[in-house]
Amino acid sequence: MNADHDLLIIGGGPAGLATALHAARAGLDTIVAEPRQAPVDKACGEGLMPGAVRHLAALGLHASGHPLTGIRYVQGTHRVQAAFRHGPGLGVRRTHLHSVLHQAVSEAGVPVLPLRVGEVRQDATGVTVPGTGLRARWLVAADGLHSPVRRSLGLEVRNRAVPRYGLRRHYAVPPWSAYVEVHWAAHGEAYVTPLGPELVGIALLTSQRAPFATQLQRFPELAARLPAETASSPVRGAGPLRQQTLARRHGRVLFVGDAAGYVDALTGEGISLALTGAQALVGNVRRGTPDRYETDWNRATRRHRVLTELLVRARQEPALAPRIVPTAERMPRLFAAAVNALA
């Protein structure tokens, strides 16, 4: 049975749309299935690290937002910060980023169909989505943290670690810094991302289940800056954050973005990794080397995965967790090197 398309992309978030854009520019006949209407919002720290900004620029895309000059850790009286050495990051609303990518994909002539896909069937020459009539030589699963495609193919790995969750809300207050601030408390972190002249985003990462307002009170210095009446968006949540998969390729199905596996949001690299993975995936399909995608994905994400894994493990050790920020404060050069290794 012949395939109608080169790529069928399941999921129209940043990973799926970036893959579609790379594919269209590589001359691949591409189609995207995404049931949600654009722009799509989700729980996200909304801070693009410099690597993500560079990837967008390479695609000829520009998103408006608040420039980010570095990362600052805060724990009580302890503070340490590091400036980005390779250009600024960008604080940008998730909905705006999605709109920029969606418009570029539309202008590239890639159809985005309002379809929800959970089951796929593949053979030696392509992949079919039952009940839709869609068939392509390759299927790209960009369907998020809890990928239905990954689950349907039996690729999920049981995670025995303590689950962590993310909560996000916006506040209509002027940013007090151009740094992304990470405030540390006993059971979680709070990320402060400047997004505009009168807007900050607060993302809470925690292993405890409790309402956003309750979690925020665990960061007294931060809570004092954010009166309840300045909250300007509903709370959005995501998790458990850690998701593992047996492989990035299964026959003619390739995984990208969060669907390809996720460690934690602690280092804020989700969008950068999605854009990097999209480029590697399309490059290998175009060259006819899909077997290399797993290797290229592992090479491109290794530094991030190792550093994030080490930080999360230290975070979950009662004896080590309180020492992370004070230790970084005593060794600012090491902290700066770690920040820029991921930037």
C-alpha positions as CSV (number, residue, x, y, z in Angstrom):
1,M,0.0,0.0,0.0
2,N,1.5,3.3,-1.1
3,A,1.9,6.2,1.4
4,D,0.2,9.5,0.7
5,H,2.7,11.6,2.7
6,D,6.3,11.5,3.7
7,L,5.6,12.5,7.3
8,L,2.5,12.3,9.4
9,I,3.1,14.3,12.7
10,I,0.8,13.5,15.6
11,G,0.8,16.6,17.9
12,G,0.8,20.2,17.0
13,G,2.8,21.6,20.0
14,P,6.2,23.2,19.6
15,A,8.0,19.9,18.9
16,G,5.5,18.8,16.2
17,L,5.3,22.2,14.6
18,A,9.1,22.6,14.5
19,T,9.3,19.2,13.0
20,A,6.7,20.1,10.4
21,L,8.6,23.3,9.5
22,H,11.9,21.5,9.1
23,A,10.3,18.9,7.0
24,A,8.5,21.3,4.7
25,R,11.8,23.2,4.1
26,A,13.5,19.9,3.4
27,G,10.9,19.2,0.7
28,L,9.0,16.4,2.5
29,D,5.3,16.1,2.0
30,T,4.1,16.6,5.6
31,I,0.8,16.7,7.5
32,V,0.0,17.4,11.2
33,A,-2.8,16.0,13.3
34,E,-3.8,18.2,16.3
35,P,-7.3,18.2,17.7
36,R,-6.9,21.4,19.8
37,Q,-7.4,24.8,18.2
38,A,-4.4,27.1,18.0
39,P,-2.9,28.7,20.1
40,V,-2.6,25.8,22.6
41,D,-1.6,26.7,26.2
42,K,-0.1,24.3,28.8
43,A,1.8,24.3,32.0
44,C,5.2,25.6,31.0
45,G,8.0,27.7,32.6
46,E,7.9,29.9,29.4
47,G,11.6,30.7,29.6
48,L,13.5,30.0,26.3
49,M,17.1,29.4,27.0
50,P,19.6,30.9,24.5
51,G,19.9,27.6,22.6
52,A,16.1,27.7,21.9
53,V,16.3,31.4,20.8
54,R,19.1,30.5,18.3
55,H,17.1,27.6,16.9
56,L,14.1,29.8,16.3
57,A,16.3,32.4,14.6
58,A,17.8,29.7,12.4
59,L,14.2,28.9,11.3
60,G,13.7,32.6,10.5
61,L,11.3,33.0,13.4
62,H,11.0,35.8,15.9
63,A,9.0,35.7,19.1
64,S,8.4,38.8,21.2
65,G,8.9,38.7,25.0
66,H,11.2,39.7,27.8
67,P,15.0,39.2,27.3
68,L,16.6,36.9,29.9
69,T,20.1,37.6,30.9
70,G,20.8,34.5,33.1
71,I,19.8,32.2,35.9
72,R,19.7,33.1,39.6
73,Y,19.2,30.6,42.5
74,V,17.7,31.8,45.7
75,Q,17.4,30.0,49.1
76,G,16.8,32.2,52.1
77,T,19.8,34.5,52.4
78,H,21.8,32.5,49.8
79,R,22.0,33.7,46.3
80,V,24.1,32.9,43.3
81,Q,23.6,33.9,39.7
82,A,25.2,33.4,36.3
83,A,24.8,35.4,33.1
84,F,24.3,33.7,29.8
85,R,27.6,33.8,27.8
86,H,26.2,32.9,24.3
87,G,23.4,35.5,23.9
88,P,20.2,36.2,25.8
89,G,17.3,33.9,26.5
90,L,13.7,35.0,26.1
91,G,10.7,34.9,28.4
92,V,7.7,34.3,26.1
93,R,4.1,33.3,26.6
94,R,3.5,29.7,25.5
95,T,0.5,30.8,23.5
96,H,2.5,33.4,21.6
97,L,5.3,30.9,20.8
98,H,2.7,28.4,19.6
99,S,1.1,31.1,17.4
100,V,4.5,32.0,15.8
101,L,5.2,28.4,15.0
102,H,1.7,27.6,13.8
103,Q,1.7,30.6,11.4
104,A,5.0,29.6,10.0
105,V,3.8,26.0,9.4
106,S,0.6,27.4,7.8
107,E,2.7,29.7,5.5
108,A,4.8,26.7,4.6
109,G,1.7,25.0,3.3
110,V,1.5,22.2,5.8
111,P,-2.1,21.1,6.6
112,V,-3.0,20.9,10.3
113,L,-6.0,18.5,10.7
114,P,-8.3,18.6,13.7
115,L,-7.8,14.9,14.5
116,R,-7.0,13.0,17.7
117,V,-4.8,10.0,17.2
118,G,-4.1,7.3,19.7
119,E,-3.7,4.1,17.7
120,V,-1.4,3.6,14.7
121,R,-0.7,0.6,12.5
122,Q,2.6,0.1,10.6
123,D,4.0,-2.2,8.0
124,A,7.2,-2.4,6.0
125,T,6.5,0.7,3.9
126,G,4.4,3.0,6.1
127,V,2.1,3.9,8.9
128,T,-1.7,4.1,8.9
129,V,-4.0,5.8,11.3
130,P,-7.2,3.6,11.5
131,G,-10.4,5.3,10.7
132,T,-8.9,8.4,9.1
133,G,-7.6,7.3,5.8
134,L,-4.2,8.8,6.6
135,R,-1.0,7.0,5.6
136,A,2.6,8.2,5.5
137,R,6.0,6.7,5.1
138,W,6.9,7.8,8.6
139,L,4.9,8.8,11.6
140,V,6.3,11.3,14.1
141,A,4.9,11.1,17.6
142,A,5.0,14.6,19.1
143,D,2.1,13.9,21.3
144,G,3.5,15.1,24.6
145,L,4.6,14.0,28.0
146,H,2.0,11.2,28.3
147,S,2.2,10.2,24.6
148,P,-0.8,7.9,23.6
149,V,1.3,6.6,20.7
150,R,4.1,5.6,23.0
151,R,1.7,3.9,25.2
152,S,-0.1,2.1,22.4
153,L,3.2,0.7,21.1
154,G,4.2,-0.6,24.6
155,L,7.3,1.6,24.9
156,E,6.7,3.1,28.3
157,V,9.1,2.3,31.1
158,R,7.8,2.1,34.6
159,N,9.1,4.9,36.7
160,R,9.9,4.1,40.4
161,A,11.2,7.5,41.3
162,V,9.2,9.9,43.5
163,P,6.9,11.7,41.0
164,R,7.2,15.4,40.5
165,Y,4.6,17.8,39.2
166,G,4.5,21.3,37.7
167,L,2.0,24.1,38.3
168,R,2.0,27.5,36.5
169,R,0.2,30.8,37.0
170,H,0.8,34.4,35.8
171,Y,0.9,37.6,37.8
172,A,0.4,41.1,36.6
173,V,3.4,42.6,38.3
174,P,6.5,44.3,36.8
175,P,9.5,41.9,36.7
176,W,12.0,42.7,39.3
177,S,14.9,41.1,37.4
178,A,15.9,40.1,33.9
179,Y,17.2,36.8,35.4
180,V,15.1,33.7,35.7
181,E,14.9,33.2,39.4
182,V,14.7,29.7,40.9
183,H,13.6,29.8,44.5
184,W,14.3,26.7,46.6
185,A,12.3,25.4,49.5
186,A,12.2,22.1,51.3
187,H,9.8,20.3,48.9
188,G,10.1,22.1,45.6
189,E,11.2,25.0,43.5
190,A,9.5,28.1,42.2
191,Y,10.6,29.5,38.8
192,V,10.1,33.2,38.2
193,T,10.2,34.1,34.5
194,P,9.8,37.8,33.3
195,L,7.4,37.8,30.3
196,G,6.6,41.5,29.7
197,P,6.6,44.9,31.3
198,E,3.8,44.0,33.6
199,L,3.8,40.2,33.6
200,V,5.7,37.4,35.3
201,G,5.2,33.7,35.1
202,I,5.5,31.5,38.2
203,A,6.1,27.8,37.8
204,L,6.2,25.5,40.8
205,L,7.9,22.1,40.7
206,T,7.2,19.8,43.6
207,S,6.7,16.2,44.7
208,Q,3.8,17.2,46.9
209,R,0.2,17.5,45.8
210,A,-1.4,20.7,47.1
211,P,-3.1,23.7,45.6
212,F,-1.0,26.4,44.0
213,A,-1.7,29.0,46.7
214,T,-0.6,26.5,49.4
215,Q,2.6,25.7,47.5
216,L,3.4,29.4,46.9
217,Q,3.3,30.2,50.7
218,R,6.3,27.9,51.1
219,F,8.3,30.6,49.4
220,P,7.6,33.6,51.7
221,E,9.8,36.1,49.9
222,L,8.2,35.3,46.6
223,A,4.7,35.2,47.9
224,A,5.1,38.7,49.4
225,R,5.8,40.0,45.9
226,L,2.7,38.4,44.4
227,P,-0.6,39.5,46.0
228,A,-3.5,37.2,45.2
229,E,-5.3,40.0,43.4
230,T,-2.5,40.3,40.9
231,A,-3.0,36.7,39.6
232,S,-4.0,37.0,35.9
233,S,-4.4,33.5,34.7
234,P,-5.8,30.2,36.0
235,V,-3.5,27.5,37.3
236,R,-2.3,24.9,34.9
237,G,-0.7,21.7,35.9
238,A,1.4,18.9,34.4
239,G,2.9,15.6,35.6
240,P,4.3,13.3,36.6
241,L,7.2,14.9,34.9
242,R,9.6,12.0,34.5
243,Q,8.7,9.9,31.5
244,Q,10.9,7.2,30.0
245,T,10.6,5.3,26.7
246,L,12.4,2.2,25.5
247,A,13.5,3.9,22.2
248,R,13.1,7.0,20.1
249,R,12.3,4.8,17.0
250,H,9.9,1.9,16.7
251,G,9.7,0.7,13.2
252,R,8.4,3.6,11.2
253,V,7.4,5.6,14.2
254,L,9.8,8.3,15.5
255,F,9.4,10.2,18.8
256,V,10.3,13.8,19.4
257,G,9.8,16.4,22.1
258,D,8.4,15.3,25.5
259,A,7.1,12.1,23.9
260,A,10.7,11.0,23.3
261,G,11.4,11.0,27.1
262,Y,11.6,13.6,29.8
263,V,13.7,13.9,32.9
264,D,12.5,17.0,34.7
265,A,11.7,20.7,34.2
266,L,14.4,21.7,36.7
267,T,16.8,23.0,34.1
268,G,14.2,24.6,31.8
269,E,15.4,23.0,28.6
270,G,12.2,21.4,27.2
271,I,11.8,23.7,24.2
272,S,15.5,23.7,23.3
273,L,15.4,19.9,23.3
274,A,12.2,19.8,21.2
275,L,13.8,22.0,18.6
276,T,17.0,20.1,18.6
277,G,15.2,16.8,18.3
278,A,13.0,18.1,15.4
279,Q,16.1,19.1,13.4
280,A,17.8,15.8,14.0
281,L,14.7,13.7,13.1
282,V,14.0,15.5,9.8
283,G,17.7,15.4,8.9
284,N,17.8,11.6,9.2
285,V,14.6,11.1,7.4
286,R,15.7,13.3,4.5
287,R,19.1,11.5,4.3
288,G,17.5,8.1,4.5
289,T,19.3,7.3,7.8
290,P,16.5,6.8,10.3
291,D,18.6,4.3,12.2
292,R,20.9,7.2,13.2
293,Y,18.2,9.2,14.8
294,E,18.5,7.4,18.2
295,T,22.2,8.0,18.2
296,D,21.9,11.6,17.2
297,W,19.1,12.2,19.8
298,N,21.2,10.7,22.6
299,R,24.3,12.7,21.6
300,A,22.3,16.0,21.4
301,T,20.5,15.5,24.7
302,R,23.2,13.7,26.8
303,R,24.6,16.7,28.6
304,H,21.2,18.0,29.5
305,R,20.0,14.6,30.7
306,V,23.1,13.9,32.8
307,L,23.1,17.3,34.5
308,T,19.4,17.3,35.1
309,E,19.4,13.7,36.5
310,L,22.2,14.6,38.9
311,L,20.4,17.7,40.1
312,V,17.1,15.9,40.6
313,R,18.8,13.1,42.5
314,A,20.5,15.6,44.8
315,R,17.2,17.4,45.2
316,Q,15.6,14.2,46.5
317,E,18.3,13.4,49.0
318,P,17.4,15.0,52.4
319,A,21.0,15.5,53.3
320,L,22.0,17.1,50.0
321,A,19.0,19.1,49.0
322,P,19.5,22.0,51.5
323,R,23.2,22.3,50.4
324,I,22.6,22.8,46.6
325,V,22.3,26.6,46.6
326,P,24.8,27.3,49.4
327,T,27.3,25.1,47.5
328,A,26.7,26.9,44.2
329,E,27.1,30.2,46.1
330,R,30.5,29.1,47.3
331,M,31.5,28.0,43.8
332,P,30.1,30.6,41.4
333,R,32.4,29.6,38.5
334,L,31.2,26.1,38.6
335,F,27.6,27.3,38.8
336,A,28.2,29.5,35.7
337,A,29.8,26.7,33.8
338,A,26.8,24.4,34.5
339,V,24.3,27.1,33.5
340,N,26.2,27.8,30.2
341,A,26.7,24.1,29.5
342,L,23.0,23.9,29.0
343,A,22.4,27.4,27.5
